[in-house]
Amino acid sequence: MTSSARRSTESPQTTTDELVAELRRVRAENRQLKQALASHAAVDQAIGVLTVLGRISPADGFTVLRETSQHTNVRLSVVAEYLLDHARGAPLPAVLHGELHAALSRHASPHTGP
């Protein structure tokens, strides 16, 4: 039996249910991708802030973010958002402030100075 012959024997409700399920799946995936894209952009921007202000390489900037996240048990994207807010003038939460400075100290170039 061809697929078109099988389709004619299926009930329209089954096809509609399948389409609704697929639409829900695609919408959920779309939301996840949008969130991932936004998180990735924030992390990239935060790496840029660390690169300029901390005078470190982008790779070290990511390492600083990752270590800060791991040592404070705060999601990487949340650390990045706090850092971006801080770059705009907002205070950093104390736990992030201390750990961020410690991580920057661990990864700063010996030639970095005042």
N, C-alpha and C positions, 0 to 999 in steps of 0.2 A: 504494500500500500504506500502511495506517495505521501509526502507530508501534507500536501493540500487536501488529499482525501481524508487523512486523519483529522485535520483541522475542522472539516465540515461535520465530523461526528462529535467533536467536543462541544460542550455547552458553552454559550457565550459567558456565563457567570465564571466558569473556570478560567477562561482567557482574561476576563476583567480582573479577577482576583490575582492572577499571575502578574498582570500589568501593574496593578496597584502595589503589589509586593516589590516589584522591580523598581518602580518609581520611588518608593520609600527607601530602598537600598541605595539608589543613586543619590537621592537627596542627603542621606546620612553621610555617604562618602564625600559628597560635595562640601558639606559642613566641615568634615574632618580635614579635607584638603585646604580649605580656606583658613582654618585654625593653624594648620601646620605652616602654611605660607606666612601668616602673620607672625607666628612664633619665630620662624627662621629669619624674617626681616628684622625683628627686634634683637635677636641674638647677633646678627651681622652688624647692626648699628652699634650695639654695646661693645662689640669687639673693636669697632672703629674708635669709640670713645676711649677705651683702654689703650689702644695703640697710640693715640695722640697724647692723652694725658699721662699715661704711664710710661711712654717712650719704650714700648715693647713691640715685638713682632705680632702680626695677626695670629700666628700659631700660639704664641704665648698668651695673647689676649683670650683666645678660646680656652686655653688651659686654666687661666685665672678664673674665668667664669665657671668652668666645670668644677674646679676645686672648691670655689666658694659655694656652689650649689651642693656639692657632696658633703662638705664640712658643716653646712648649716641646715641640711635636709630641706632645702627650698628648691623647687623646680628651676631648672636652668632658664626657662623663658621668663619666670617670675623675677629671678635675679637680674636678668637683662632689662626687664621693664623698670625695676627699681633703679638700676644704674642710669637708664635713660632719663627717668624723672629727676634723678640727682643732677645729671648734667644740665637740666633745665632749671635747677635751683631748689629742688625739694630735698629734704634731709633723707639720708639713708637710715633704715632701721639699724639700731646699734649692733645687732648680731651680724648683719651684713657688712657694716662699716669696718668692724675689727677684722673680720675674715678676709674681706677684699684687700685691705691694706697688707695683711700678712701674706696673702697670695701674691700681691704685686711685689712685695719685698723679696719673695722667693724667686721671682722670675725677672726682676729688674736687671738690666745690664750693669756691670760694674762701672761703666762709663757714664751711667745716668746720675746726674747730680743736679744741685740747684743752679 
